[in-house]
Amino acid sequence: MTAIIFLLLFAGGLGLCLFRHPIYGLYTYVAVFYLHPPSRWWAASLPDLRWSYLAALVTLVAVLARPGDTTRPQWFSTTPGKLLIAFTAWVWIQFPWALSKEDHQFFAVLYIKYLVVFYLVYRLLDSRERVVEFLLVHIAGCAYLGFVALGVRYTGRLDGVGGPGIDEANLLAAQVATGVVAAGMLLLSERGWKRLLCFAALPLMLNVMVMAGSRGAFLSVVAAGMVLWYFKPKAYTKAFYVYAIVGLFAVAYVTNDAFWQRMTTIGAAAESYDEADESAQNRMVGFKAQLQMTKSWPHGAGHRGTAVLSPKYMEAKWLSKSANPQRASHNTLMTAWVEQGLPGLYFYGAFFFFVFGTLFRRRAVRKSEEAAPWNVVFAALGAGFTVMYIAGQFVDVAKAEIYIWMIAAMAASVELVRRETAPVDTKVKRGVARAKPATSPRAAAGARGSPARKSPAS
């Protein structure tokens, strides 16, 4: 029955995409990302299809069949669009000297796909309502993972609940944490079913983070909370503090002693290498080894280059216990530096400065009530990026698709706000059709043949 319901919803979503609006195809794509039938018991009788690929392909066809939006710049002329194109091109340029050709080819092809995802998100999020709906679909997907986790038996930490890219505890917790901060912020501005969805999703998402026991995700939520506090619109200050207190009680309710004992090891690792647990020591050793790798590979060793080089830079005890002992990167910053070289380091920083440059520009109008609804969206997206940025210092999230969603949604939001606040003549330059001048009774009479006196303006 579950499989039949999935098929009906999937077909319905793509049908709406083709015959009503392509946005439903994007929502279906995001939903399939979280449902991921190959990972679920109920999909045993489903056909072996690439569900996400099919949803993206149908959405792309539907988008290309519609007239282009001339009121906004093309996706490739936005700052993050240019950065993503340049990064993808650099990854392909690296191919001849990449140490692991197969892994690097996978990574390069993945970013070609991400260009398409960026285009779809940017093109289809054409209003604030669309951006909010997109975030709500993301939140609902994270809540679904929380629902699945309730029925999972596990020992230690929660693994294997998400689909590809989020099936490991740290990656799962980071993904869900972006939903937590987005839901917390949307509570301020949304009403009705949208607010109820955020309320219902938060306990499920917080519980997943507790089950995953990720210290990086915990720190990322703390940092993202500070971002939300600093960039919150003034109009929602009181509501922000009320929900923050409620959130603290919710955290206290879903957490347990094992979770807090694991979180206290963060301080031990920061104070002393000897007192850090094996996982933290492993990351410290890996970080130092990657610093040495950057000196020999300023142009980058290619995707998974850290793993290939690790036996030359690390003692055997820090490598994996397998037939081919290696040690993959556990830090996204160092991944970008070692594997994509100095250009990779530049792109990593450029995306960061775009996001926070945008947030600081929006903070300049935080006292304006008219700007408050948009500022909620920008704060939610910025906090989501913060989650991935901080969590990325403890785990490699270089392939995380949520980065593309957040960056594309912020790029779309920047241009939507610019369009709304642009003077009329600027809008005309951007492609908006020039409005017809209002016709006065006297001018209308002149058009019918009666002589009309010219005004000083004419």
C-alpha positions as MATLAB code, in Angstrom:
seq = 'MTAIIFLLLFAGGLGLCLFRHPIYGLYTYVAVFYLHPPSRWWAASLPDLRWSYLAALVTLVAVLARPGDTTRPQWFSTTPGKLLIAFTAWVWIQFPWALSKEDHQFFAVLYIKYLVVFYLVYRLLDSRERVVEFLLVHIAGCAYLGFVALGVRYTGRLDGVGGPGIDEANLLAAQVATGVVAAGMLLLSERGWKRLLCFAALPLMLNVMVMAGSRGAFLSVVAAGMVLWYFKPKAYTKAFYVYAIVGLFAVAYVTNDAFWQRMTTIGAAAESYDEADESAQNRMVGFKAQLQMTKSWPHGAGHRGTAVLSPKYMEAKWLSKSANPQRASHNTLMTAWVEQGLPGLYFYGAFFFFVFGTLFRRRAVRKSEEAAPWNVVFAALGAGFTVMYIAGQFVDVAKAEIYIWMIAAMAASVELVRRETAPVDTKVKRGVARAKPATSPRAAAGARGSPARKSPAS';
ca = [
       0.000    0.000    0.000;
       2.829    2.432    0.818;
       4.474    1.744   -2.531;
       1.173    2.346   -4.353;
       0.676    5.640   -2.524;
       4.215    6.679   -3.462;
       3.591    5.874   -7.134;
       0.345    7.859   -7.133;
       1.987   10.873   -5.489;
       5.013   10.673   -7.775;
       2.849   10.463  -10.904;
       0.593   13.218   -9.571;
       3.528   15.511   -8.871;
       4.969   15.067  -12.346;
       1.522   15.452  -13.886;
       1.069   18.779  -12.128;
       4.566   19.703  -13.269;
       3.701   19.117  -16.934;
       0.150   20.437  -17.020;
       0.007   23.082  -14.286;
       3.399   24.471  -13.229;
       6.996   23.108  -13.171;
       7.350   24.057   -9.497;
       5.551   20.827   -8.636;
       8.294   18.913  -10.379;
      10.890   20.607   -8.171;
       8.884   19.757   -5.061;
       8.607   16.149   -6.273;
      12.363   16.038   -6.814;
      13.059   17.231   -3.260;
      10.480   14.801   -1.856;
      12.083   11.871   -3.702;
      15.482   12.942   -2.351;
      14.188   12.270    1.168;
      11.906    9.319    0.431;
      14.565    7.583   -1.710;
      12.654    4.374   -2.511;
      15.752    2.128   -2.911;
      16.497    2.705    0.801;
      12.978    1.811    2.033;
      11.488   -1.592    2.790;
       8.210   -0.677    1.076;
       9.905   -0.207   -2.307;
      10.737   -3.889   -2.878;
       7.964   -4.239   -5.469;
       8.601   -0.928   -7.230;
      10.286   -0.809  -10.640;
      14.016   -0.151  -10.606;
      13.991    3.469  -11.769;
      16.203    6.465  -11.088;
      13.412    8.348   -9.409;
      15.301   11.595   -8.693;
      16.761   11.674  -12.192;
      13.316   11.149  -13.743;
      11.771   13.911  -11.619;
      14.586   16.324  -12.508;
      14.370   15.465  -16.208;
      10.596   16.008  -16.403;
      10.956   19.280  -14.471;
      13.708   20.468  -16.801;
      11.584   19.715  -19.876;
       8.620   21.558  -18.361;
      10.781   24.574  -17.515;
      12.381   24.773  -20.962;
       8.928   24.618  -22.557;
       7.849   27.799  -20.746;
       8.808   31.362  -21.717;
      11.865   32.667  -19.895;
      11.626   35.141  -17.038;
      12.903   38.453  -18.384;
      12.446   40.295  -15.092;
      15.519   38.739  -13.484;
      19.089   38.122  -14.649;
      19.863   34.705  -16.071;
      21.084   32.178  -13.518;
      24.580   32.120  -15.005;
      24.990   35.882  -14.573;
      24.424   35.810  -10.797;
      27.454   35.740   -8.518;
      26.899   32.195   -7.177;
      25.979   30.995  -10.676;
      29.293   32.249  -12.046;
      31.169   30.706   -9.107;
      29.488   27.330   -9.542;
      30.180   27.270  -13.286;
      33.820   28.233  -12.731;
      34.260   25.611  -10.001;
      32.744   22.890  -12.198;
      35.010   23.902  -15.087;
      38.057   23.762  -12.800;
      37.132   20.270  -11.613;
      37.052   19.071  -15.232;
      40.383   20.803  -15.939;
      41.894   18.811  -13.058;
      40.992   15.458  -14.597;
      44.370   14.773  -16.345;
      46.337   14.864  -13.076;
      43.672   13.612  -10.626;
      45.071   10.744   -8.561;
      41.830    8.760   -8.559;
      40.376    9.077  -12.055;
      37.185    7.146  -11.344;
      36.337    9.099   -8.188;
      37.193   12.404   -9.824;
      35.024   11.669  -12.847;
      32.098   10.907  -10.535;
      32.651   14.218   -8.734;
      32.901   16.179  -11.993;
      29.718   14.635  -13.402;
      27.962   15.276  -10.079;
      28.648   19.007  -10.356;
      27.310   19.060  -13.910;
      24.086   17.721  -12.398;
      24.290   20.357   -9.678;
      24.396   23.066  -12.335;
      21.036   21.781  -13.560;
      19.687   21.699   -9.993;
      20.895   25.272   -9.420;
      19.181   26.377  -12.633;
      15.883   24.719  -11.696;
      15.821   26.130   -8.163;
      16.786   29.630   -9.313;
      14.339   29.643  -12.227;
      11.325   28.248  -10.348;
      11.619   30.201   -7.098;
      10.076   33.322   -8.612;
       8.440   34.809   -5.491;
       8.820   34.848   -1.731;
       5.922   32.398   -1.451;
       7.777   29.944   -3.685;
      10.957   30.233   -1.605;
       8.991   29.596    1.600;
       7.207   26.608    0.037;
      10.546   25.195   -1.086;
      11.877   25.461    2.467;
       8.716   23.831    3.803;
       9.136   20.845    1.458;
      12.714   20.565    2.737;
      11.470   20.731    6.341;
       8.815   18.089    5.630;
      11.513   15.839    4.158;
      13.669   16.196    7.269;
      10.612   15.454    9.427;
      10.024   12.294    7.388;
      13.550   11.150    8.229;
      12.678   11.794   11.854;
       9.555    9.663   11.510;
      11.552    6.818    9.918;
      14.143    7.054   12.701;
      11.491    6.403   15.341;
      11.138    2.820   14.109;
      14.840    2.069   13.662;
      16.750   -0.198   16.018;
      20.379    0.791   16.327;
      23.350    0.685   18.659;
      25.692    3.601   19.206;
      24.764    6.228   16.622;
      22.040    6.391   13.996;
      23.207    5.397   10.504;
      21.477    4.298    7.329;
      18.256    6.331    7.656;
      18.853    8.821    4.848;
      19.550    8.172    1.191;
      22.840    8.646   -0.680;
      24.922   11.428    0.789;
      23.045   11.536    4.101;
      23.143    7.894    5.190;
      25.929    8.431    7.746;
      25.204    9.848   11.211;
      27.189   13.100   10.876;
      25.860   13.868    7.384;
      22.304   12.990    8.414;
      22.460   15.258   11.460;
      23.864   18.156    9.425;
      21.135   17.805    6.782;
      18.362   17.694    9.372;
      19.917   20.606   11.289;
      19.331   22.855    8.266;
      15.650   21.961    8.537;
      15.674   22.772   12.263;
      16.967   26.320   11.803;
      14.706   26.953    8.783;
      11.621   25.789   10.686;
      12.593   27.837   13.733;
      12.821   30.995   11.640;
       9.678   30.435    9.557;
       7.666   30.145   12.765;
       8.082   33.916   13.065;
       6.452   34.947    9.815;
       4.211   32.123    8.626;
       0.659   31.372    9.671;
      -1.861   28.557    9.415;
      -0.757   25.155    8.137;
       2.752   26.401    7.433;
       3.335   27.229   11.075;
       1.731   23.948   12.172;
       4.079   22.026    9.870;
       7.107   23.725   11.421;
       5.842   23.004   14.939;
       5.190   19.348   14.150;
       8.502   18.861   12.343;
      10.804   20.344   14.982;
      10.558   17.566   17.627;
      11.103   14.880   14.975;
      14.146   16.670   13.557;
      15.663   17.365   16.966;
      15.220   13.702   17.906;
      17.163   12.632   14.788;
      20.038   14.887   15.803;
      20.071   13.336   19.268;
      20.027    9.804   17.837;
      22.851   10.691   15.438;
      24.965   12.103   18.278;
      26.936   14.406   15.984;
      29.076   16.930   17.814;
      29.655   18.881   14.610;
      25.930   19.194   13.948;
      25.359   20.290   17.560;
      27.958   23.048   17.269;
      26.556   24.051   13.883;
      23.062   24.549   15.331;
      24.484   26.672   18.150;
      26.343   28.822   15.591;
      23.276   29.006   13.347;
      21.186   30.091   16.324;
      23.550   33.020   16.824;
      23.182   33.882   13.129;
      19.387   33.857   13.484;
      19.589   36.051   16.564;
      21.905   38.588   14.924;
      20.026   38.848   11.624;
      16.447   38.492   12.890;
      14.038   41.269   11.797;
      13.247   43.716   14.555;
       9.520   43.275   13.986;
       9.760   39.675   15.235;
      12.074   40.212   18.212;
       9.563   39.278   20.922;
       8.334   36.223   19.043;
      11.934   35.153   18.448;
      12.714   35.052   22.168;
       9.459   33.232   22.970;
      10.179   30.528   20.408;
      13.810   30.346   21.514;
      12.697   29.521   25.069;
      10.237   26.925   23.766;
      13.031   25.471   21.652;
      15.317   25.114   24.660;
      12.614   23.180   26.508;
      12.147   20.978   23.434;
      15.891   20.256   23.305;
      15.915   19.411   27.013;
      12.984   17.039   26.485;
      14.388   15.019   23.566;
      18.021   14.792   24.735;
      19.432   12.177   27.077;
      22.516   11.653   29.236;
      24.398    9.762   26.526;
      23.956   12.687   24.159;
      25.256   15.258   26.639;
      28.187   13.055   27.639;
      29.229   12.938   23.996;
      28.806   16.704   23.619;
      31.049   17.353   26.647;
      33.940   15.698   24.816;
      34.054   18.759   22.546;
      35.629   20.768   25.342;
      38.119   18.032   26.145;
      39.244   17.896   22.531;
      39.638   21.655   22.403;
      41.678   21.820   25.611;
      44.050   18.900   25.163;
      44.982   16.487   22.395;
      45.648   13.730   24.947;
      42.173   14.061   26.481;
      40.381   14.000   23.126;
      38.695   10.740   22.120;
      39.997    8.665   19.226;
      37.603   10.262   16.721;
      38.759   13.790   17.595;
      42.432   12.753   17.578;
      41.935   11.188   14.162;
      40.588   14.467   12.811;
      43.486   16.442   14.288;
      46.051   14.098   12.757;
      44.244   14.231    9.436;
      44.167   18.029    9.480;
      47.923   18.251   10.019;
      48.568   15.706    7.276;
      46.367   17.639    4.843;
      48.327   20.809    5.544;
      51.426   18.973    4.364;
      49.588   17.698    1.275;
      48.687   21.233    0.176;
      52.388   22.116   -0.153;
      52.976   19.364   -2.719;
      49.629   19.752   -4.497;
      48.820   23.477   -4.784;
      46.847   22.667   -7.961;
      44.848   19.965   -6.167;
      45.115   16.185   -6.154;
      41.586   15.633   -7.457;
      38.538   14.226   -5.722;
      39.437   11.670   -3.043;
      43.052   12.765   -3.383;
      43.318   12.945    0.407;
      42.548    9.229    0.685;
      45.088    8.310   -2.008;
      47.840   10.403   -0.395;
      47.054    9.533    3.233;
      49.377    6.466    3.503;
      52.332    8.720    2.626;
      51.495   11.341    5.239;
      49.927    9.412    8.141;
      50.932    6.501   10.364;
      49.218    3.184    9.717;
      47.284    3.310   13.002;
      45.258    6.268   11.712;
      44.290    4.571    8.466;
      41.278    2.371    7.785;
      41.466   -1.315    8.680;
      40.936   -2.610    5.153;
      42.825   -4.277    2.310;
      43.751   -0.825    1.022;
      44.341    1.283    4.170;
      43.454    4.934    3.584;
      42.118    7.934    5.457;
      39.516   10.136    3.775;
      39.094   13.828    4.550;
      36.915   14.815    7.501;
      37.095   18.570    6.942;
      35.441   20.290    3.982;
      37.781   23.265    4.049;
      40.809   20.984    3.782;
      39.018   18.862    1.179;
      38.629   21.907   -1.039;
      42.266   22.920   -0.479;
      43.912   19.515   -0.943;
      41.683   18.112   -3.672;
      40.846   21.248   -5.686;
      43.958   23.215   -4.766;
      44.169   26.979   -4.312;
      41.277   27.560   -6.759;
      39.137   25.255   -4.616;
      40.064   27.237   -1.524;
      39.077   30.439   -3.350;
      35.664   29.081   -4.361;
      35.044   27.790   -0.838;
      35.649   31.263    0.577;
      33.799   33.066   -2.231;
      30.514   31.293   -1.485;
      30.943   32.133    2.200;
      31.447   35.838    1.472;
      28.477   35.911   -0.904;
      26.154   34.471    1.744;
      27.281   36.644    4.621;
      27.694   39.739    2.466;
      24.049   39.300    1.520;
      23.022   38.837    5.162;
      24.819   41.987    6.290;
      23.195   44.006    3.514;
      19.808   42.736    4.630;
      20.588   43.562    8.255;
      20.885   47.217    7.260;
      17.103   47.220    6.699;
      16.192   44.935    9.599;
      14.197   47.724   11.288;
      11.892   48.082    8.310;
       8.606   46.233    8.789;
       8.190   45.962    5.018;
      11.516   44.121    4.750;
      10.807   41.762    7.680;
       9.182   38.872    5.731;
      12.068   38.724    3.267;
      14.619   39.019    6.071;
      13.121   35.917    7.697;
      13.829   34.016    4.481;
      17.377   35.340    4.204;
      18.104   34.509    7.856;
      16.750   30.961    7.392;
      18.900   30.389    4.299;
      21.966   31.963    5.912;
      21.538   29.857    9.042;
      21.204   26.727    6.900;
      24.445   27.587    5.134;
      26.069   28.199    8.538;
      25.017   24.725    9.657;
      26.725   23.115    6.687;
      29.782   25.372    6.985;
      30.359   24.568   10.677;
      29.417   20.899   10.397;
      31.752   20.750    7.415;
      34.705   21.359    9.709;
      34.057   17.923   11.235;
      32.942   15.936    8.186;
      33.382   16.210    4.424;
      30.222   17.729    2.911;
      31.763   18.703   -0.431;
      29.133   16.620   -2.244;
      26.159   17.755   -0.115;
      23.322   18.845   -2.391;
      21.781   21.015    0.318;
      24.585   23.519   -0.411;
      23.230   23.944   -3.943;
      19.652   24.323   -2.722;
      20.559   27.023   -0.210;
      22.862   28.978   -2.520;
      20.401   28.864   -5.439;
      17.493   29.896   -3.216;
      19.506   32.810   -1.847;
      20.563   33.887   -5.347;
      16.902   33.825   -6.425;
      15.867   35.762   -3.319;
      18.510   38.437   -3.909;
      17.257   39.055   -7.440;
      13.593   38.959   -6.402;
      14.170   41.639   -3.771;
      16.204   43.673   -6.246;
      13.353   43.446   -8.748;
      10.778   44.515   -6.177;
      12.780   47.524   -5.014;
      14.250   48.595   -8.369;
      13.118   51.923   -9.913;
      10.864   51.717  -12.941;
      13.606   52.609  -15.428;
      15.865   49.887  -13.971;
      13.081   47.350  -14.346;
      12.718   48.309  -17.976;
      16.428   47.689  -18.509;
      16.081   44.283  -16.899;
      13.459   43.314  -19.428;
      10.162   44.296  -17.868;
       7.794   45.532  -20.530;
       7.292   49.284  -20.330;
       3.880   50.018  -18.903;
       1.474   51.965  -21.091;
       0.943   55.507  -19.844;
      -2.394   56.222  -18.264;
      -4.721   57.890  -20.719;
      -6.455   61.041  -19.502;
      -9.898   62.006  -20.780;
      -8.409   64.933  -22.705;
      -5.751   62.734  -24.315;
      -8.402   60.188  -25.164;
     -10.432   62.895  -26.810;
      -7.385   63.927  -28.817;
      -6.939   60.328  -29.928;
     -10.513   60.384  -31.263;
      -9.760   63.452  -33.345;
     -10.343   66.344  -30.960;
      -7.428   68.768  -30.658;
      -5.584   68.326  -27.404;
      -3.325   70.992  -25.915;
       0.227   69.886  -25.275;
       1.324   69.930  -21.688;
       4.626   71.465  -20.565;
       5.992   67.939  -19.852;
       5.428   66.865  -23.428;
];
